[in-house]
Amino acid sequence: MKYVTIGEAAAAYHIPESTLRYYEKQGLLPLMERDAAGRRLFSEMQMALLETVLRLKQTHMPIHDIRQYIAWVIEGDSTTELRLEMMTKHKQAVLDEIASMTDALQGIDVKIDRYLTRLQKK
């Protein structure tokens, strides 16, 4: 099995090593393997979990929900329905946030248009 170091994992996702240590402490990266010197080793599975964590964080899922989701992933197929329900609800929350941001962006566009009009009249 191929492993990468914490530095390589951090570089792959352009995040600080301290973030990876924090995620592990928060239970978002369980089953972390270590070398003889105690350094973290990221397997392909760990890298896939990390990518999932980062995507969920990017969509503003709370850490406690991510922790639960990852725990269900580790548990296996018996939690498929739970994971589906969680992802379905989270998708709707993300869609709601996108709609809200789109509305806010339209308000910003109104302001920009107003300022451009004022500058053109000068």
C-alpha positions in Angstrom: 0.0 0.0 0.0 1.2 3.5 -0.9 1.5 6.1 1.9 2.2 9.8 1.9 3.5 11.9 4.7 1.6 14.6 6.4 3.6 17.2 4.5 2.7 15.5 1.2 -1.0 15.3 2.1 -1.0 18.9 3.1 0.7 20.0 -0.1 -1.7 17.9 -2.2 -4.7 19.9 -0.9 -2.9 23.2 -0.2 -3.6 23.2 3.5 -1.4 23.5 6.5 -0.2 20.4 8.3 -1.7 21.9 11.5 -5.1 21.6 9.9 -4.6 17.9 9.3 -3.5 17.4 12.9 -6.6 19.3 14.0 -8.9 17.2 11.8 -7.4 14.0 13.3 -7.9 15.3 16.9 -11.5 16.1 16.0 -12.1 12.6 14.9 -12.4 13.5 11.2 -9.5 11.3 10.2 -9.8 8.1 12.2 -7.6 5.0 11.9 -4.5 7.1 11.2 -1.5 5.0 10.7 2.0 6.0 11.9 5.5 5.0 11.1 8.0 3.7 13.6 8.9 7.3 14.6 5.2 8.1 15.2 4.8 10.3 12.1 1.4 10.2 10.5 1.0 8.2 7.3 -1.8 8.8 4.9 -3.0 5.8 3.0 -5.1 6.0 -0.2 -8.2 5.5 2.1 -7.1 8.4 4.4 -6.5 10.6 1.4 -10.1 9.8 0.2 -11.5 10.6 3.6 -9.5 13.8 3.7 -10.9 14.9 0.4 -14.4 14.1 1.7 -13.8 16.1 4.8 -12.5 19.1 2.8 -15.5 19.1 0.5 -17.9 18.9 3.4 -16.1 21.7 5.2 -16.2 23.8 2.0 -19.9 23.4 1.9 -20.1 24.6 5.6 -21.1 21.2 7.2 -20.4 21.5 10.9 -17.5 19.4 12.3 -19.8 17.3 14.5 -21.8 16.3 11.4 -18.7 15.5 9.4 -17.4 13.4 12.4 -20.7 11.5 12.3 -20.6 11.0 8.6 -17.0 9.7 8.7 -17.9 7.4 11.6 -20.7 6.0 9.4 -18.3 5.5 6.5 -16.0 3.5 8.7 -18.9 1.4 10.0 -19.7 0.4 6.4 -22.7 -0.6 4.4 -25.0 -0.9 7.4 -25.1 2.9 7.6 -25.8 3.6 3.9 -29.3 4.8 4.6 -28.1 7.1 7.3 -25.4 8.6 5.1 -27.9 9.0 2.2 -30.3 10.9 4.5 -27.5 13.1 5.8 -26.2 13.9 2.4 -29.7 14.6 1.0 -30.4 17.1 3.9 -26.9 18.7 3.5 -27.4 19.1 -0.3 -30.7 21.0 0.4 -28.9 23.2 2.9 -26.2 23.9 0.3 -28.8 24.7 -2.4 -30.5 27.0 0.1 -27.2 28.8 0.8 -26.5 29.1 -2.9 -30.0 30.7 -3.5 -29.3 33.1 -0.6 -25.9 34.0 -2.0 -27.4 34.5 -5.5 -29.9 36.9 -4.1 -27.2 38.8 -2.2 -25.1 38.9 -5.3 -27.9 40.5 -7.2 -28.0 43.2 -4.6 -24.3 43.8 -5.1 -24.8 44.0 -8.8 -27.5 46.7 -8.3 -25.0 48.7 -6.3 -22.2 48.2 -8.9 -24.6 49.3 -11.7 -25.6 52.4 -9.7 -22.0 53.4 -9.1 -21.0 52.8 -12.7 -23.9 55.0 -13.8 -22.8 57.8 -11.5 -19.2 57.6 -12.7 -20.4 57.7 -16.4 -22.4 60.9 -15.7 -19.3 62.7 -14.5 
